[in-house]
Each structure stands twice: as C-alpha cells, then as structure tokens.
Amino acid sequence: MNRKFKAAALSIIIGALVIIIGYNSSGLLAQTDTAKAGDGKDKTGLIVDWLNDFEDCEDWHAVSTCPLGDTKIRKYAGKPNPMKDGKPVNDKGEPGDFPDTSPEEEGNIVHQNKYVLGVKTHFMDRGFDRVEVFPPNEYIIRGKAKEIRVWVLGRKFRHTLYVKLRDYKGEIHKLKIGRLDFWGWREMSVIIPGWLPQSSNYAVMDKNLHFVSFFVESDKFEAPGPFYFYLDQFRVVTDLSEFTGDDRIKDNW
C-alpha cells in the first residue's frame, strides 16, 4: 500500500515540475521574441528610402528632342488622388483621402504632400521624340537597390515612362517603368534586375548606383501635340544589410 502511495505521490510531483518548467520556458521564449521584435524597424535591412518628395522641385529641369512647343517643369500645388471604383483611396488603396503627410520608415522624417512635379512638352516625331527630366544633380542610392517607385498622373496617352540609372562603373542603364495609358494617379514601379551591377565592395568609394533622370518616349501610334505628366513621391526600396560598417571613412582619397 505504501509502495502504491509513494508511486502516486511521485507521479504528482513530476507532473507539477513539468508544468512549472513549461510555464517558465514559455515566458522566456515570449521575452526572447519580444526582444527580437523591437520597434519593428530593421535599420540595416530592406527599407523604403525617399529620394524626393517634390516639395522643393524648382531646381529640376526638362529637355525635349522636339524643337516645337514649350518644354518646362512646374512646381504644381496638389497631391496624388488615386481612385478605385469611382471613389478616392489613400496611398495603401484603402477608402479615404490621400494623406497630407507621409512619414519615412527611419529617421523620424515626415514628408509633406503639398506639391507635385509637373512636366509640359510637345511631341512631333511619333515614336522618336522624348522628354527627359533631370534633378539638379545625380542621386546616390544607398545600399543595394531592389525597386523604384513613383506616383504618376496619366492622361491616357500610350507614351512610355523610363528611368535612367548609372552603375558604379559609369555605364548608363535604362529601365522601363511602364506606359502612361491610364487616367488619374497611379503608383508605378520597376524592379531593379539582378544583372545590373551593384556591389557592396564599392560602397565606401561613393560609387553606388546613381539615379540620373526620368524620361518619356512618344508612342508611334499617338497623334502629335502637347503632352503633360506629373510625378510625386519618388522612392527606392533598397537593402542596407550589406552596407554596414564605418561609413565615416571613405576610400576616395
């Protein structure tokens, strides 16, 4: 009888110990997961890096191949106003108005949405004429670029928008973003292909990928005449995980 009682008591004690250990392990695992989660922002991983919000775009300029008409840029008051099923949506495609401000993922920087960059030009030679829009200087893209994003206001013309990039060897690459054959605002993007040279070995030499310009090629099936388009919220999705280290010392002396 004593032997059965002792066995039952031992079983109860072992069960209690298992429950206690399991509870403590769960608490430790939860604490570990919380510590890893942090504030949800990976400062050295994949981020959305703003190149220009076009709130101060007076120093941009446009050049056209067509000698006719007037080619120029304008800092135009407004913000993207995308529509879905005839109703306005915000920058995430949800019902509501586009926000008046857009925060960055890092640095506590908030961008105003008061102005867009407007481009006016004239196309005459169908399928050949183009207009190119330049910043005051080339933008150095931090990290390893994965995708370029920009909001565009289309006017239902089939002209095609491109982006021009310069790699660390100085070679120019032209990437097709897409046709502007739609009405209203749309967020357009292009994936940076893997064959485009990007290397972390050259990061400390200030020879990352450079943004050179946007340009629009006329479509051979469109009628000649004036052409307008508008840009806002120019961003790049980039990977900073390979570019950690002491960025204060540069190999450019």
C-alpha positions as CSV (number, residue, x, y, z in Angstrom):
1,M,0.0,0.0,0.0
2,N,2.8,2.4,0.9
3,R,4.6,1.5,-2.3
4,K,1.5,2.4,-4.4
5,F,1.0,5.7,-2.4
6,K,4.7,6.6,-2.9
7,A,4.4,5.9,-6.7
8,A,1.3,8.1,-6.9
9,A,2.8,10.9,-5.0
10,L,6.0,10.8,-7.1
11,S,3.9,11.0,-10.3
12,I,2.0,14.1,-9.0
13,I,5.3,15.8,-8.1
14,I,6.9,15.0,-11.5
15,G,3.7,16.4,-13.3
16,A,3.8,19.6,-11.2
17,L,7.5,20.1,-12.1
18,V,6.8,19.6,-15.8
19,I,4.0,22.2,-15.7
20,I,6.2,24.7,-13.8
21,I,9.2,24.2,-16.2
22,G,6.9,24.5,-19.3
23,Y,5.4,27.8,-18.0
24,N,8.9,29.3,-17.3
25,S,10.1,28.2,-20.8
26,S,7.1,29.8,-22.4
27,G,7.7,33.1,-20.6
28,L,11.4,33.0,-21.5
29,L,10.5,32.4,-25.2
30,A,8.0,35.2,-25.2
31,Q,10.6,37.5,-23.7
32,T,13.1,36.5,-26.4
33,D,10.6,37.0,-29.2
34,T,9.7,40.5,-27.8
35,A,13.3,41.4,-27.7
36,K,13.8,40.4,-31.3
37,A,10.8,42.3,-32.4
38,G,11.9,45.6,-31.0
39,D,10.2,48.5,-32.7
40,G,9.6,46.7,-35.9
41,K,12.1,48.7,-37.9
42,D,15.2,46.9,-39.3
43,K,17.7,49.8,-39.6
44,T,20.1,47.6,-41.7
45,G,17.7,45.6,-43.8
46,L,15.2,46.3,-46.6
47,I,13.8,49.9,-46.3
48,V,11.9,52.4,-48.5
49,D,14.3,55.3,-49.0
50,W,12.9,58.6,-50.2
51,L,14.8,60.3,-53.0
52,N,12.5,63.3,-53.5
53,D,9.0,64.3,-52.3
54,F,9.0,67.2,-54.9
55,E,8.1,69.8,-52.3
56,D,11.1,71.8,-53.4
57,C,11.5,70.8,-57.1
58,E,12.2,74.3,-58.7
59,D,15.7,73.2,-59.5
60,W,14.7,70.3,-61.7
61,H,14.7,70.8,-65.5
62,A,13.4,69.1,-68.6
63,V,14.9,68.7,-72.1
64,S,13.0,67.6,-75.2
65,T,14.1,66.4,-78.6
66,C,11.3,68.2,-80.3
67,P,12.1,71.9,-81.2
68,L,8.4,72.8,-81.3
69,G,6.2,73.9,-78.4
70,D,7.3,74.7,-74.9
71,T,9.2,72.3,-72.7
72,K,9.4,73.2,-69.0
73,I,8.7,71.9,-65.4
74,R,6.4,73.4,-62.8
75,K,6.1,73.0,-59.1
76,Y,2.3,72.4,-59.0
77,A,0.2,72.6,-55.9
78,G,-1.6,69.2,-55.3
79,K,-1.1,65.6,-54.2
80,P,-1.9,62.2,-55.6
81,N,-5.6,61.5,-55.7
82,P,-6.0,57.8,-56.7
83,M,-9.4,56.4,-57.4
84,K,-10.9,53.0,-57.1
85,D,-14.4,52.1,-58.3
86,G,-15.1,55.9,-58.7
87,K,-14.2,56.6,-55.0
88,P,-10.9,58.1,-53.6
89,V,-8.5,55.9,-51.8
90,N,-5.3,56.6,-49.8
91,D,-1.7,55.6,-50.5
92,K,-2.5,52.0,-49.4
93,G,-5.5,51.5,-51.6
94,E,-8.0,51.8,-48.7
95,P,-11.1,54.0,-48.9
96,G,-10.3,57.6,-47.9
97,D,-8.3,60.6,-48.9
98,F,-4.6,60.6,-49.7
99,P,-2.7,61.7,-46.5
100,D,-1.4,65.2,-46.2
101,T,1.9,63.8,-44.8
102,S,3.9,60.7,-45.3
103,P,6.5,59.5,-42.7
104,E,9.7,57.7,-43.6
105,E,10.5,54.3,-42.1
106,E,13.6,55.7,-40.3
107,G,14.9,59.0,-39.1
108,N,11.6,60.4,-37.9
109,I,11.3,62.4,-41.1
110,V,7.8,63.4,-42.3
111,H,7.2,64.5,-45.9
112,Q,4.5,67.0,-46.8
113,N,2.2,66.3,-49.7
114,K,1.5,69.8,-50.9
115,Y,3.2,69.9,-54.3
116,V,3.9,67.6,-57.3
117,L,6.4,68.0,-60.2
118,G,4.6,68.9,-63.5
119,V,6.2,68.4,-66.9
120,K,5.0,70.1,-70.1
121,T,6.4,69.3,-73.5
122,H,5.5,68.7,-77.2
123,F,5.8,65.6,-79.3
124,M,6.0,65.8,-83.1
125,D,8.1,62.9,-84.5
126,R,6.0,59.9,-83.3
127,G,8.0,57.0,-81.9
128,F,11.1,59.1,-81.7
129,D,10.6,62.3,-79.7
130,R,11.2,62.1,-75.9
131,V,11.4,64.4,-72.9
132,E,13.9,63.9,-70.1
133,V,13.5,65.2,-66.6
134,F,16.7,65.8,-64.6
135,P,17.3,66.6,-60.9
136,P,19.9,69.3,-60.1
137,N,22.4,66.5,-59.6
138,E,22.5,62.8,-59.7
139,Y,21.2,61.0,-56.6
140,I,23.3,58.4,-54.9
141,I,21.1,55.4,-53.9
142,R,22.1,54.0,-50.6
143,G,22.5,50.2,-50.3
144,K,21.6,47.7,-52.9
145,A,18.6,49.0,-54.9
146,K,15.7,46.5,-55.4
147,E,12.8,48.6,-56.7
148,I,12.0,52.1,-57.8
149,R,8.6,53.6,-57.0
150,V,6.9,56.8,-58.1
151,W,3.4,58.2,-58.2
152,V,2.4,59.3,-61.7
153,L,-0.6,61.2,-63.1
154,G,-1.5,59.8,-66.5
155,R,-3.6,61.4,-69.3
156,K,-4.5,58.3,-71.3
157,F,-1.6,58.6,-73.7
158,R,0.4,55.5,-74.6
159,H,3.7,57.2,-74.1
160,T,6.2,55.2,-72.0
161,L,8.0,56.2,-68.8
162,Y,11.6,55.1,-68.2
163,V,14.2,55.7,-65.5
164,K,17.9,56.1,-66.3
165,L,20.5,54.8,-63.8
166,R,24.3,54.9,-63.7
167,D,26.2,52.0,-62.2
168,Y,29.5,52.2,-60.2
169,K,31.4,51.6,-63.5
170,G,29.8,54.7,-65.0
171,E,27.6,52.8,-67.5
172,I,24.1,54.0,-68.2
173,H,21.1,51.6,-67.8
174,K,17.5,52.5,-69.0
175,L,14.7,50.6,-67.2
176,K,11.1,50.7,-68.4
177,I,8.6,51.7,-65.7
178,G,5.5,51.4,-67.9
179,R,3.0,53.1,-70.2
180,L,1.1,56.1,-69.2
181,D,-2.1,54.9,-70.9
182,F,-4.4,55.4,-67.8
183,W,-6.5,58.2,-66.3
184,G,-5.6,59.7,-63.0
185,W,-3.0,58.8,-60.4
186,R,-1.2,55.5,-60.2
187,E,1.8,54.3,-58.2
188,M,4.2,52.8,-60.8
189,S,7.3,50.8,-60.1
190,V,10.1,48.9,-61.7
191,I,12.2,46.0,-60.2
192,I,16.0,46.5,-60.4
193,P,17.2,43.5,-62.4
194,G,19.9,41.2,-61.0
195,W,22.2,41.7,-64.0
196,L,22.6,45.4,-63.2
197,P,26.0,45.8,-61.4
198,Q,25.7,46.6,-57.8
199,S,28.4,45.7,-55.3
200,S,28.9,46.4,-51.6
201,N,32.7,46.3,-52.3
202,Y,32.4,49.8,-53.8
203,A,30.1,51.3,-51.2
204,V,32.9,53.0,-49.3
205,M,34.1,54.7,-52.5
206,D,30.9,56.6,-53.0
207,K,30.2,54.6,-56.2
208,N,26.8,53.2,-55.5
209,L,24.0,53.1,-58.1
210,H,23.1,56.7,-59.2
211,F,19.7,58.0,-60.4
212,V,20.2,60.1,-63.5
213,S,16.8,61.0,-64.8
214,F,13.2,60.1,-65.8
215,F,12.3,60.2,-69.5
216,V,9.2,59.6,-71.6
217,E,9.3,58.2,-75.1
218,S,6.5,59.1,-77.5
219,D,4.4,56.3,-78.9
220,K,4.3,55.8,-82.6
221,F,0.5,55.4,-82.7
222,E,-0.2,58.6,-80.8
223,A,-1.1,61.8,-82.5
224,P,1.5,64.7,-82.3
225,G,0.8,67.5,-79.9
226,P,1.3,68.8,-76.4
227,F,1.9,66.4,-73.6
228,Y,1.7,66.8,-69.8
229,F,2.5,64.4,-66.9
230,Y,3.1,64.8,-63.2
231,L,5.3,63.0,-60.7
232,D,5.3,62.7,-56.9
233,Q,6.8,60.6,-54.0
234,F,10.0,59.3,-55.7
235,R,11.3,56.4,-53.6
236,V,13.6,53.4,-53.8
237,V,13.3,50.1,-52.0
238,T,16.9,49.3,-51.0
239,D,18.7,46.7,-48.9
240,L,21.2,48.1,-46.4
241,S,22.2,44.8,-44.8
242,E,25.4,44.5,-46.9
243,F,26.5,48.1,-46.3
244,T,27.2,48.1,-42.6
245,G,30.4,49.3,-41.2
246,D,32.2,52.6,-40.6
247,D,30.8,54.9,-43.3
248,R,32.7,57.9,-42.0
249,I,36.0,56.8,-43.6
250,K,35.9,56.7,-47.4
251,D,38.3,55.1,-49.8
252,N,38.2,58.1,-52.2
253,W,41.5,59.9,-51.3
